[in-house]
Amino acid sequence: MGAMATYDVDSRNKVLRLAKRGLYDEETVFDIVDSALICHVAYEIDGQPYAMPTLVARDGNTILLHGHAKSRTLLHAGAGNPVCITVTHTDGIVLARSVFNHSINYRCAMIYGKGRLITDPDEKLDVLFRFTEKLIPGRWDDTRPSTEQELKGTAAVAVEIESASAKVRTGMPADEPEDLDLPTWAGVIPVRQIFEDPIPEEHTPADMPVPAYLRDLVNKNRV
């Protein structure tokens, strides 16, 4: 088994605050991205910073973005401009015996790269497939195919990862030694995302069963 690939550490991606929590291996960064529904895309136009939340998918070392064909974020990124993409998961609320030592257990990734606008129809269709199957595995084959007009109205951008880092906190609170005997409860409240039972739209026949792939998705996220 080969060595785990890592991103070079430089002034752009180096974790400065609590550097021991910084991780630079692809496996950690990819896992954070793949288990997220939403990312934030940060960029600057004429000195004005923006940060746009959007769905995220990945193809190898490439982050995929998509949206409306006239999206300012996608047009700017697709023109080859640099962007910073962040993903964050909240895994727990950490309660210490002092407010100062309260914290959050989290996993986050910060990714740097330049975008490329995807114009080839087949490649764009593949991006939509990847988004759909990441969000709801099995959904692609259960829906009407996209029309040519719908594809024209959709922008897709590929951002090859030039540099990235992850930062992770786990575990219990770090109380001051002199606080350990205080009569205050300390510990962690775990936080996780779950999917509730699907709610049918009004035109869905009352006797139409929920597809198996949706039941599987909901049950998987309740475990």
ABEGO torsion letter per residue (X at the ends): XBBBBBBBBBAAABBABGAAABBABAAAAAAAAAABABBBBBBBBGGBBBBBBBBBBBBEABBBBBEBAABAAAAAAAAGBBBBBBBBBBABBBBBABAAABBBBBBBBBBBEBBBBBABAAAAAAAAAAAAAAABBGAAAABBBBBAAAAAABBBBBBBBABBBBBBBBEBBBBBAAAAABBBBBEBBBBBBBBBBBBBBAABBAABBBBAAAAAAAAAAAX
